[in-house]
Amino acid sequence: MSWRPTATRETLALRARVLAGLRAFFDGRGSLEVETPLLVPSPGVDAHLDAPAVLLDGHRGFLTTSPEYAMKRLLAAGSGDIHSLGPAFRAGERGALHEPQFTMLEWYEVGADDRGCMDTTEALVRAAAALGDGVLRHGGEEADARAEGPAFPRLTFAEVFEDATGCDAFDPDPARLGRLLRGAGVRPPGDCSTEELMDLALGAVVQPELGLDVPVFVTDWPTDRAALARIRPDAQGRPTAGRFELYACGVELCNGYHELADPDEQRSRIEAENARRVALGKEAYPVDEAFLDALDAGLPDCAGNALGVDRLVMLVAGVGTLLETRPFGVRTGIGPR
C-alpha cells in the first residue's frame, strides 16, 4: 500500500477550482448552502443502495447515502432554494467510477419542475467544463460542453432504451435482453427478473452509448424507477416519472426529480423498497418519520438534483478513474483493495 496521493497536484488544483466554481454558481443564484448530518438514524430506503452501518456511543446509525431527507426537512421549514456540497457514502461500491466515499452536490429549486432543473444542470456543467477547455473526456470519448456548443439533447428513457436494445422499455422481451447481454460479455443469472435484466442492459448496452458527442439528458423514466419523483403521463399517455439523468462520454453524472410531496405515497414507496430489500436478503432500513412528518407539514413544489462531483472533475480533467480526482481513496488506510 503506497503512502502517496492518488491524484496529481494539477488535478487537485483543478478540483479546487471546480468546487469553488460550484459554490459561486449557486451563490450567484441566491441559493443557501447548508450542512446536514453525515451520521443518520435512517439512510433512506433504496433496494439497490446500501449504507455503511456505524456504532457511535453505543448507538447504531448509518453514514448517509444522500442529504436528501434532511434537505427536504429544511425546505418544508421554509428554507427556500438550498444546496449542499459534501461527502456521501455507499457500501460495496468499488471500481473506476465508484468509491464507497464520494463528494455529492445536491440542490433544490423551489417552484421548479424537472425541466427547469435540467436548465440549471446544463448551465452548471457548462460552467464547470469552462474551468478546463470546455470538452468533457473519458475512455477515449469526448462530449462538447463549451458555452457556445450545442444544446444538451433531451431524450426519453423509452427512446434511448429502444434505440440501444430494440426492446420496448415498457414491455421488454427478456429473451432478447438476455441475448444482448451475452453478446456484450455479460452472463446474467438464470433466475434474473425482467427488471434485473433491464438494469444489466442499462449498464452494459445503453449507458456506454450516451453522451458521446454532447452530454445528453435521459427523461421520463418508467414508474418502477420513480424513487422520489412525481408521476405524470408521457406524450403517449403512459405514466412516467418526472426524473432525469445526465450522461457524458457514457458516464452518468446526476439524478434529478420533480420531487414527490405526497407523504402517503412516499410512505408506500418506502415500504415497497424495504420489501424489495428483504426479498434480496438485505436488511430493512428504519423509516425516517421526521422526513415523512416534514412532507405532511408541506413540502413546497420543487425540483432537486444530486450530482457526483468526483465524476464531474474526472470528465473535466480527462482522467480515467475517481481515485485520480481525490487526494486519497477511502480504502487507503483501512485494508487491502
C-alpha positions in Angstrom: 0.0 0.0 0.0 1.5 3.3 -1.1 1.5 6.4 1.1 1.4 8.6 -2.0 -1.7 10.6 -3.0 -3.9 9.1 -5.8 -4.2 12.4 -7.7 -1.6 14.7 -9.2 -1.3 18.2 -7.8 -2.5 19.5 -11.2 -5.7 17.6 -10.9 -6.2 18.6 -7.2 -5.8 22.2 -8.3 -8.5 21.8 -10.9 -10.7 20.0 -8.4 -10.3 23.0 -6.0 -11.4 25.4 -8.9 -14.4 23.2 -9.7 -15.5 23.1 -6.0 -15.2 26.9 -5.8 -17.0 27.3 -9.1 -19.9 25.2 -8.0 -20.3 27.3 -4.8 -20.0 30.5 -6.8 -22.7 29.2 -9.3 -25.3 28.7 -6.6 -24.3 31.8 -4.6 -25.0 33.8 -7.7 -28.5 32.3 -7.9 -29.3 33.2 -4.3 -29.2 29.5 -3.1 -28.3 28.9 0.5 -25.5 26.4 1.2 -26.5 24.0 4.1 -24.8 21.3 6.0 -26.6 18.1 7.0 -25.6 15.2 9.3 -23.3 12.5 8.0 -24.4 10.1 10.6 -28.2 9.4 10.5 -30.7 7.1 12.1 -32.1 6.1 8.7 -30.1 6.3 5.4 -33.2 6.4 3.2 -34.6 3.3 1.7 -33.5 2.1 -1.7 -33.3 -1.6 -2.6 -30.1 -1.1 -4.6 -28.2 1.3 -2.3 -26.5 0.1 0.9 -25.4 2.4 3.7 -22.4 1.7 5.9 -23.6 1.0 9.5 -21.8 2.8 12.3 -21.8 2.5 16.1 -21.3 5.8 18.0 -21.5 6.0 21.8 -23.4 2.7 21.8 -26.0 3.8 19.3 -26.3 2.3 15.8 -26.7 4.6 12.9 -25.7 4.9 9.2 -23.4 7.0 7.1 -25.7 9.0 4.8 -26.0 8.0 1.2 -27.5 11.4 0.4 -28.5 14.6 2.2 -32.0 14.4 0.6 -34.2 13.7 3.6 -32.5 16.4 5.8 -32.7 18.9 3.0 -36.4 18.3 2.4 -37.0 18.9 6.1 -35.3 22.3 5.6 -37.4 23.0 2.6 -40.6 22.2 4.5 -39.4 24.7 7.2 -39.2 27.5 4.6 -35.5 27.5 3.7 -36.1 28.4 0.0 -33.5 27.3 -2.6 -30.7 25.3 -1.0 -27.6 23.3 -1.9 -25.2 21.0 -0.2 -21.6 20.1 -1.1 -20.0 17.3 0.9 -19.3 13.6 1.4 -21.8 10.7 0.9 -21.2 7.0 1.4 -22.4 3.8 -0.2 -21.2 0.4 0.9 -20.0 -2.1 -1.7 -19.3 0.4 -4.4 -15.9 -0.1 -6.0 -14.4 0.4 -9.4 -13.2 3.1 -11.8 -16.5 5.0 -11.4 -17.4 4.1 -7.9 -15.9 4.7 -4.4 -17.6 4.0 -1.1 -17.0 7.6 -0.1 -17.5 10.3 -2.7 -18.4 14.0 -3.0 -22.0 14.9 -3.8 -23.6 18.2 -4.8 -27.3 18.2 -4.1 -29.6 21.2 -4.7 -33.3 22.1 -4.6 -35.1 24.8 -6.6 -38.5 25.9 -5.2 -41.1 26.4 -7.9 -39.2 24.4 -10.5 -40.0 21.1 -12.1 -37.6 18.6 -13.6 -37.4 20.5 -16.9 -36.4 23.7 -15.1 -33.8 21.8 -13.1 -32.4 20.4 -16.3 -31.8 24.0 -17.5 -29.9 24.7 -14.3 -27.9 21.5 -14.6 -26.8 22.3 -18.1 -25.7 25.7 -17.1 -23.8 24.3 -14.2 -22.0 21.6 -16.2 -21.0 24.2 -18.9 -19.6 26.5 -16.1 -17.6 23.6 -14.7 -16.3 22.5 -18.1 -15.1 26.0 -18.8 -12.6 25.6 -16.0 -10.9 23.2 -18.4 -11.2 23.6 -22.2 -15.0 23.1 -22.3 -14.7 19.5 -23.5 -15.5 16.5 -21.2 -13.4 13.4 -21.8 -13.4 9.8 -20.6 -12.4 6.4 -22.1 -11.3 7.9 -25.4 -14.7 9.7 -25.9 -15.4 13.4 -25.9 -18.5 15.5 -25.2 -18.8 19.2 -26.1 -19.9 21.2 -23.1 -18.5 24.6 -24.2 -20.6 27.6 -23.7 -21.1 28.0 -27.4 -21.6 24.3 -28.0 -24.9 22.6 -29.0 -27.7 22.3 -26.5 -27.7 19.1 -24.5 -30.4 16.9 -26.1 -33.3 15.6 -24.0 -34.3 12.1 -24.9 -36.8 9.9 -23.1 -35.9 6.6 -21.4 -38.1 4.8 -23.9 -36.2 6.4 -26.8 -32.7 5.6 -25.6 -33.6 2.1 -24.4 -35.3 1.0 -27.6 -32.6 2.6 -29.8 -29.9 0.6 -28.0 -31.7 -2.7 -27.4 -34.6 -2.9 -29.9 -36.9 -3.5 -26.9 -39.9 -1.7 -25.7 -38.9 -0.1 -22.4 -42.5 -0.6 -21.1 -42.8 -4.2 -22.3 -39.3 -5.6 -22.8 -38.5 -9.0 -24.2 -36.5 -10.9 -21.6 -35.1 -13.4 -24.1 -33.8 -10.5 -26.4 -32.3 -8.7 -23.4 -30.5 -12.0 -22.4 -29.0 -12.4 -25.9 -27.9 -8.7 -25.9 -26.2 -9.1 -22.6 -24.4 -12.3 -23.5 -23.3 -10.5 -26.7 -21.9 -7.7 -24.5 -20.0 -10.2 -22.4 -22.4 -10.2 -19.5 -23.8 -13.6 -18.4 -27.0 -12.9 -16.4 -28.0 -15.4 -13.7 -30.7 -17.9 -14.8 -33.2 -16.5 -12.2 -32.8 -12.9 -13.3 -36.1 -10.9 -13.3 -37.0 -8.7 -16.3 -36.3 -5.7 -14.1 -32.8 -7.0 -13.3 -32.2 -7.8 -17.0 -33.1 -4.2 -17.8 -30.7 -2.9 -15.1 -27.9 -5.0 -16.6 -28.8 -3.8 -20.1 -28.7 -0.2 -18.9 -25.2 -0.6 -17.6 -23.7 -2.8 -20.3 -25.6 -1.8 -23.5 -27.4 1.6 -23.1 -25.3 3.9 -21.0 -21.9 3.4 -22.8 -23.5 4.9 -25.9 -25.0 8.0 -24.2 -23.4 11.5 -24.4 -20.6 10.6 -26.8 -20.5 13.8 -28.7 -22.5 16.1 -26.5 -23.9 15.5 -23.0 -27.5 14.1 -23.1 -30.4 14.1 -20.6 -32.5 11.0 -20.3 -36.0 11.9 -19.1 -39.4 10.3 -18.4 -38.3 7.1 -16.6 -40.7 4.1 -16.0 -42.6 4.4 -12.8 -40.8 1.4 -11.2 -37.7 3.7 -11.3 -39.5 6.7 -9.9 -37.8 6.7 -6.5 -38.7 10.1 -5.0 -40.1 11.6 -8.3 -43.7 12.6 -9.2 -45.6 10.5 -11.7 -47.1 12.1 -14.8 -48.3 10.9 -18.3 -45.8 11.0 -21.2 -46.7 12.0 -24.8 -48.4 8.6 -25.3 -50.4 8.9 -22.1 -48.3 6.3 -20.3 -47.5 7.1 -16.6 -43.8 8.0 -16.3 -41.6 9.5 -13.6 -40.6 13.2 -13.6 -37.0 12.1 -13.3 -33.8 12.8 -15.4 -30.2 11.7 -15.6 -27.4 13.4 -17.5 -24.7 11.4 -19.3 -21.4 12.4 -20.8 -18.9 10.1 -22.5 -21.1 7.1 -21.3 -20.8 8.3 -17.7 -23.8 9.1 -15.5 -23.3 12.4 -13.8 -26.5 13.1 -11.9 -30.0 12.0 -11.0 -32.8 14.7 -10.7 -36.5 14.7 -9.9 -39.6 16.8 -9.8 -40.0 16.0 -6.2 -42.7 13.8 -4.7 -44.5 15.8 -2.0 -47.3 13.3 -1.0 -46.4 11.8 2.4 -48.8 8.8 1.9 -47.4 7.9 -1.5 -43.9 8.4 -0.1 -44.5 6.0 2.8 -46.0 3.5 0.4 -42.8 3.6 -1.8 -40.6 3.3 1.3 -42.5 0.2 2.4 -42.2 -1.3 -1.1 -38.5 -0.6 -1.3 -38.0 -2.2 2.1 -39.9 -5.3 0.9 -37.6 -5.5 -2.1 -34.6 -5.2 0.2 -35.9 -8.1 2.3 -36.6 -10.2 -0.8 -33.0 -9.6 -1.9 -31.7 -10.9 1.5 -30.9 -7.4 2.8 -31.7 -5.5 6.0 -34.9 -3.4 6.0 -33.9 0.1 6.9 -35.7 2.2 9.6 -38.3 4.6 8.3 -37.3 8.3 8.7 -40.5 9.5 10.4 -39.2 13.1 10.7 -38.8 13.2 6.9 -42.4 12.0 6.5 -43.6 14.5 9.1 -41.9 17.2 7.0 -43.8 16.1 3.9 -47.0 16.1 5.9 -46.3 19.6 7.1 -45.9 20.6 3.4 -43.0 20.3 1.0 -43.1 23.2 -1.5 -43.3 22.4 -5.1 -39.7 21.9 -6.1 -37.2 20.0 -8.2 -33.8 18.6 -7.0 -30.7 17.1 -8.4 -27.8 15.0 -7.0 -24.6 15.3 -8.9 -21.4 13.3 -8.5 -18.6 15.9 -8.1 -15.8 13.4 -8.5 -17.2 12.2 -11.8 -17.6 15.8 -13.0 -13.9 16.5 -12.1 -12.9 13.3 -13.8 -14.5 14.4 -17.0 -13.2 17.9 -16.9 -9.7 16.7 -16.1 -9.9 13.9 -18.7 -8.6 11.3 -16.2 -9.7 7.6 -16.1 -10.9 7.0 -12.5 -12.4 8.6 -9.5 -9.3 7.9 -7.5 -7.4 10.2 -9.8 -9.6 13.1 -8.7 -9.1 12.8 -5.0 -6.0 13.1 -2.8 -6.7 9.6 -1.2 -9.1 6.8 -1.7 -11.3 5.9 1.3 -9.6 2.5 1.4 -6.1 3.8 1.6 -5.7 3.2 5.3 -8.3 0.5 6.1 -7.0 -2.6 4.5 -6.4 -4.2 1.1 -8.3 -3.3 -2.0 
